[in-house]
Amino acid sequence: MQNEPHDKTQSDRNDSPFHRGEHDVQARLGVRDIEQWARQVIRHYLPEQHRQFYTTQPFLIVSARDKAGQPWVTLLHNSGSESFVTSPDPQHLVIKAARVKGDALEHACESGADVGILGIEPVTRRRNRVNGRVVAVDSETFTFRVEQSFGNCPQYIHQRATHLLDEKTNMQVQRGTRLSQSQQKWIAAADTFFIASGYRGEGESASFGMDASHRGGEPGFVNVLSDTHLSFPDYAGNNHFNTFGNLVLDARVGLLFVDIKTGSLLQLSGTAIIDWNPEQARVTAGTRRLVEIKIEHVVELTNALPLRWHSDEPAIRSLRVIDKITESRGVTSFLLEAEDGEPLADFEPGQHLPIKLSVAGVDDPVSRTYSLSNAPGGGHYRITVKRTAKGLASRHLHDHVEPGDMIESRAPAGDFVMTSNLCPLVLVSAGVGITPMLSILQTVAAQSGDRKVWFVHGARDTEHHPFAEEVRSLVAKHSNIKLHVAYSRPGLADVLNQDYHSTGRVDGDLLSSLVNDTDAHYFLCGPTGFMAGIQSDLQRRSVSIEQIHHETFGPVDS
């Protein structure tokens, strides 16, 4: 169990969003194709929606290095009524936050410092990461220049609301090199922490710098091994492997635990060792790798924050499966209603449903999110799941869940939603990526307006085409909706029945031949390579990035 050495002669590619450590991990784990998609979604500036997101946040998670070069992570917060973050232009954030005396990063955000920032909104489960450098500092603020900006999936974020206390807090600082008994209990009960890592190679590259990342799981997912060692699992994610890429080149690491009831902070720093192939007996459900932390320094800031977090939603709802429908080969829908008979929480078309499953042989609940494939307002939810060979949750749903069974759920969430104005829509999907598009299509059709809609879907053939008849039936009733289906490998029956419009894959050339409206907004959902190619083609055709929206069905087990 070790971080393996790397070829020091390999150069970091300035034109790539990833440095060589990230490339090495991606190659090791067989996900190097993520590069094409990452080039589309990792930007050197903040899109308008991200600028607005940061300026409305009550707190930010910030990573940097201390004078000795050790990574740490802290929480900066808004202590007044006005926003403590402003964005004068897409390349900069100006952050006004009091420096907490005794914080491990009290003096770290100086001019030229590498800084990683995580904006996280627990009540909506949105998060966005931005990495860059401090370019100016005064007595109250520091100005941060963006070098990389990108969104993250909502997986493993626990939904909570934040409120600000009126009274001042009486903070105390404790420092040490070992965890006390109370600190060990704190960590063992945590369901969330934040991690700081970083790497800076020779020369200049936007991929260099600090990173602040979120980790979440069921309470107890962090294992306290001793007063100087702990470990935590690595679950499936976006396959960027920013943290792991940093750690294989620089094993120094910082961790932050937040007590949501008292506003206290526990900051740890040390070194990380990655176990790439942990023994089954040492892992929880969904674990891909284990990370062990050797703790070298501990800083506890008691009552540091005037912020508190609380659940902003009812307890997990129990949903009854009322129907199970085969949609195509390997794709099944589950129709769900509330067990207690009370109305279900409403949702926006395009959002997903967070669920928890009890899987035989697995101690902890298995959490997943699946896009809702029905329109809002029907009194039920419909999720549609593709069975994958290694998918713990999808195999359980397909093989063991039947009508009458119960599934636990929280309220629908997600910001991949239909735009509220009347702009034309181009709904583009491949495979099971059709699910959120169908929800949007049903909603537009129910509005009985004349909004232009193009529904473009790619599948292998009829056998692998979910909701084919449902979509055709819907489109036939509305002259403002145009349908185009592309089959990459149509069978003889498909050709004879003319069940599709073109042969091949959906790409930018096809969309250009179908859509000639410069005001159209494009919604993309499917494999990352599929979306990366289309987004690149659209941008080459001068479609604004603000008119392109995407929901990632990433290469993670479902």
N, C-alpha and C positions, 0 to 999 in steps of 0.2 A: 504494500500500500504506500505509494509515493508519487510525488510530482516528478515526471520524467524529464530528463534534460532535453534541450532542443538545439537545433543547428544554429549556432550563433552567427554563421555567415549568411543565413537567409535574410534578405532585406525585407523591410516592411513596405508594402505597396501603397504609395501615396494616393492612388486613385481608387482604392478599395475602402469601404466603410469599416473593414476589419483589419486588425494587425495580425502578425504571424502567430501569436498565441491563440487567437480566436480561430484562425485558419487551421491550425494544427488540431485543435479540439474538434472542429467541424469535420475535418478529414477523418480523424480517428473514429468518430461516431457516425460517419456515412451521410452527412447532411450538407456537403459543400454546395449543393444546388441552391441553398438559401441565399447565396451571394446575389443572384439575379433579382430576387425579390427585395433584399435589403437595400440594393441600390435605388429602388423606387421609394422606399418608405423611410430610410434614414436620410435626413436632410441637414444642410448646413445653416438652416434658418428655422424660425418658428412660423408655421402656417397661422393664419389669422385665428382659427379656432383654438390653437394651442396658446397663442398669446392671451386670448380671453380667458382660457382655462387657468393659466398661472396667476393672472391678476385678480381672480376671485377666490383663491385658496387661503384658508386661515393659517396654514402651516406648510412648510416644505421640509423634506428630508435632504440633508446636505452632507456630502463626503469631501474630505480633503486630507492633507498630510500635516502632521505637526512638524516642529523644527528638526526633529530627528528623522523625518521621512516616513514615520509610521502612519498608516491610514487610520482614520477615525470617521465616525458618522454621528451626526447630531440632528436635532430638530429645531428649525427656526420658525417663529410664530408671529402672528399679528397681535400686537398688544393694544391696539386702538380700534377706532370705528372705521377708519379709512384703510384701503388696501395697502399692504406693506410691500407689494410687488407691482411694479409698473413695467411696461414694455414700450420704450420710445420708438423702436423700429423692430423689424423681424429678426435682427441679429443680436439684440441685447435685452437683458432683464436688469432692472435696478431694484435692489432688495434692501429694505429698511428694516433692520431687526436689531434689537439690543443684544449686545454680547453678554452671554451669561458668565458671570465670574466663576472660574473653576472648571468650566466646560473644557474638555480635551481639545476642542477646536477654537478656543477663545481668541487666539491670535493667529489663526491659520489663513483666513481669507484676506491675504495681502495681495498687492498688485503682482500679477504674473503667476499666481498660484493656480494649479489645476484644481478644478472643482467639478463634482458631479451632483446634479440636482434631480430629485424625484418629486414630482407633483402627484399626490395620490388623494383621491376623493372617496373615502370609504363608503359614504352613503349611496353613491352611484356606482362604485367599483371601477371608476375610471382612473387611469394612471398614465403619466407621460414622463419620459426621461430625457434629460438634456445635459450634455457634457461640454465643458469648455474651460475658459480661463477668466480670472479676475483681471480687469483692465483698468479699474480706477477704484480708489477707496477714499472716503472721508470719515468724519467722526460718527456719522449715523448710517451711512449706506455703503454698499459696494456694487459696482457695475460688472455684470457678467456677460462675456461675449460667447455666443453660441457657436460650437464647432460641430456638434451632432445633436439632432433632435429626433425622437421617435416615440411612438406609442407602444403600450404593452397590453397583452390580453388580461382580462379581469380574473383569471383563474386564481383561486386560493386567497382572494381578498375578502375579508370578513366585513359585512356591511355594518357601518356605524355612523352616527351623526356626531358632530362636534359642537360644543358650546364653550363660551368664554366666561370665566368667573369674574365677578366684580372686584373681589378683595385681592390684595396682594398676597403672594405666597412667601413663606418663611423658608428659604432654601438652605440646605446644608450640603457640604461636599465631603465625600469619603473617598480616599484613594488607597489602592493596595495592589498586590500582585497575585492574590488568590481570591476566590469567591467565598463569601461568608455563607453560613447556612441559609440565611434569609434570601440572599441573592440566588443561591442554587434553587430554592423553592420558587422564586420569581420566574426563573428561566424554565424550569420544568413545567410550569403551568401556562406558559405563553403560547398563543396561537399565531403570533406575528413577531417578526423582527426585521431589521434592515441591515444590509451588509455593504461595506465599503471595500473597494479594490481598485487597483490602478496599475498602469504600465506606461512608461515613456521611453521610447527607443531613440536612436540617433536621428537627427534631422527633424523635419516637421511632418506631421500627419494628423488629420482630424481624428483618426482612430486612437491616438494616444490620449492619455489623461486619466482622470478619476471617474469612477462610476459608483452610483448609489442605487441599490436594488432592494426589492421587497421579497421576503420569504414568508409564506403562510402555510398553515396546516391545522390539523386538529390539535387541541391543547395536549401538550406532551410530545409533540413531534420533534422537539429538540431534546436530546438525551444528555443529561449531565453525567459525565463519566467520573469526574473527580472535581476537586476545587480548582484544578488548573486545566481541565480538559472537558470538552463537550463535542457532540457530533450532531449533524442534522442531515436529513435526506434531501436529495435533489430530485424533483419531480419533472415530468415532461413540461416543456415551455415553448418558447418561440424559435428555438434552435440557433439563436445568435451566439449563445455561450459567451457573453461579455464578461461575466464574473469569472468563469472557469478559464477563459482565455487569458485574463489578467493573472490569475493565480498560478498558472503553469509557468509564467515568466517571472512573477514576483509574488512569492507566497505570503507576503505580509497582508494582513486583513484587519478590518475593524467591524464590530457588531454593535447594534443599538437595540435595546429592549425598552419599551415604553409602558409604564403602569397607567392604564387608561382611567383608573379610579382616583389616583392621587396626583398625576402629572409628573411623577418621578421618572428620571432617565437612568439607565444602566448602560454605560459605554465600556466596551471591551476592545482590546487590541492584542494581536499575537500573530501566529503563523498558521497556515492551513495546509492540510495534507488531504489529497483526493484519493478515495478508494473507488477505482473505476468499475470493479466487479465485486461488490459486497456479497458476503454469504447470505443466503436466504434467511437464515435465522436472525440476522441483524437488521432486517429491513421491514418497513411497513408497506402497506399496499401502495403501488404506484411508484415506489422508489427505483430510480435508475442508477444512482451513484450515492455515495456517502462522503461527507466532508467532515473531517475532524479538525477541531481548532485547539491549538495549544495556547492558552491564555498567558500573556506576559504582564499586562497592565489592566487595572480595573478602576473606573471612575463612576461613582454613584452620586447623582444630583437629586437629592430628596426634595420633593415639592418644587421642582424646577419650573414647571409650566402652569400658567393659569388656564390651561385647556383641559377639558374632560371629554371623554368619548362614551357614548351609550348606544345601545341598539335602537335603531329608528324604524324597526319593523316588527310585526308580530312574530311569535315563535314559528318555527318551521311548520308548514302546513303538511298534512297528510292528504295525498291525492290518490284516488281510486282509479285504476285502469278500467275503463268501460268498454274499450275496444282495442284490438290489435290487428293491424291491416298490413298486408304485404303490398308494397308499392312497386317494387321491381326486384330483380335479383339482388339479394343481400341488403335491401333497404326496407325497413318496417316502420310504420307509424304507430304511436301509442296515444290514444285519446284519453284524457284525464279530467276528472271532476273532483271537487272538494269532498272529502269524506264526511265533513260535518254539515254539508248542505248549504253553507254560507257562500255568498258570492266570491269569486276568485278576484285577486288583484288584477286590474286592467293592465294593458301593455301597449306599446307602440309597435306598429308593424316593422319587423326587422330585428326586434329584440330576442334575447335568448332566455331560457329557463334554467336556473341553477337547481340541480337535483342531488340528492344523496341516496345511495343504494347500499343495502346490506347484502354483501356477497359472501356466500358460503366459503369458509376457509380463510377469510380475511377479517382480522380483528377490528379494524377501524372502518367507519363508513367511507364509501368511495364517492367522491364529489366530481361532478361533471357539469358542463353547461351545453345545452342543445338549443339551436334556434327553433323558435316557434314557427310552425308551417301553416297555421290558420290565421284568419283575420281576428282582430280584437272584437269583443262584444258578443261572442257566441255562447258564453256561459261555460266554456271548457277550454282546455289547452290541448294542442296537438304537437308532439315532438316527433321528429322523423330521424331515425338512427341507421347509419350504415354499419353493418357488422364487419369488423376487421379481425384478422387472425390472432393478433396479439392484444386486442382491445379488451381489457378487463371488464369495463362497464358495458360496452356494446355486446359482447358475447353473453353477459349475464342477462341483459334486456331481451335479446333475441331468443336465447335458449331456455330461460327460466321464468320470465315475467309473463303472466297471463291475465286476462280480464278477471277482475275481482281482487287482484293483488294491490298492495299499497306502495307508493313511492313518496319519499319526503322531498319537499321543495321549499325554496324561498321565493320571494316575489321576482317577476321578470325584471331583467336589467339589460344594460348595454346601450351604446350611443350610435350603433349602426341603424339609423332610423330614417324613414322616408322624410324628405324635406317638406316643410309645411306649406311652402308657396306652391304656385301652379306651374312651375317650370316643367318642360317635357322630361320624361324619365326614360332612361335606357337601362333595363335590368338584365345583367349579363351574368350567367352562371355556367358551371360545369359540374357534372356528377351530382352528389348530394348537396352541393352548394345552392341548389334550387330552393332549399327550404325557406330561408328568409325572403327570397324573391317572390315566392308564392304568397306569403303573408302580405307583402307590399302590393302585389297584383290584385289580390282579393279586395284589399282596402280601397284601391283606386277604382276598381270596377263597381264597388258598392256606392261610390259617391255619385255615380250617374252623371258625370260631367263630360267635358270634351278634352280633357287633358291628354296630350299625346304620350303614348307609352309604346316602347319597343321591348318586347320580351324575347331575349336571345339566349338559347340554351344549347350546350354541347353535351353529347352522350356518346357512348360507344355504339349502341344500337337500341332497338325497341326494348329488348329484354333488360337493358340497363338504364332505362329512361323512366324514373319515377314521376308520377303525377301527369303523365302525358295526356290522358283523356280529360282530367280535371282542368288542365290549362287550355286545351283545345275548346272545351265546352264554354269556358269563361270568355275566351277571346271571340268566339263566334257570336256572342251577344253584344259586343261593343265594337263599333266601327273605329273608335279612337285608339284601339289597342292592336298593334301589329305583332305577329309571332314569326320567329325564325328558329328552326331546329336544325342543328348540324350533327350528323352522325360520322364519327371517325372511322368506324368499321361496319357499315350497314350489311345486313344479311340479305339473302335473296328475297325473303318475305318482305323485308323493309322496302326493297326496290319495287317489288310488285304492288305493294299497298300504298306506296308514295307517302310513307309516314313521316318524312323529313323533307327539308328544303335544300340542303346542300351537303356535300361529302367533304370531310376534313374537320379541322378544329376551328373553333371560334377564335378570331384574331382581329387585330386592328384593321386590316384590309377589309374583312367582312363587315365590320361595324361601319366603316367609312362608306361602303356601298349601300348600307341600309339607312343610315341616319345622316341627315343634312341640316340639322338644326343646331346652331352655335350656342343656343341657350340651354341645351339639354344637360342634365346631370346624369352621370354614369354611376351605377351601383354594381360592384363586382363581388362575386363570391365563388370560391373554388380553391383548388390547389394553388400554392404560392407561385409556382412557375407560370401557371396560367394567368394569374392576375398581374404578375410582374411584366409579362410580355405585352398584355393589353394596355396596362397603364403607360408603359414606355411608348407604345405606338400612339396612344391618345395624346400624350404630351408632345410628341414629334409633330402631331397635327394641330398643335397650338390649343389643345383643350386645357383650360386652367386646372391646376392641381386642386383648386377649391371646388371644382365641378366633378371630381372623381372621389368616390367613397368606396371603401372596401371592408369586407368581413373575412378574416382569415380562417379557413379550415386547414390548419397547419398539419404537418406530418407528425402529430403526436397521437399516442394510443388513445382510443376512445372506448 
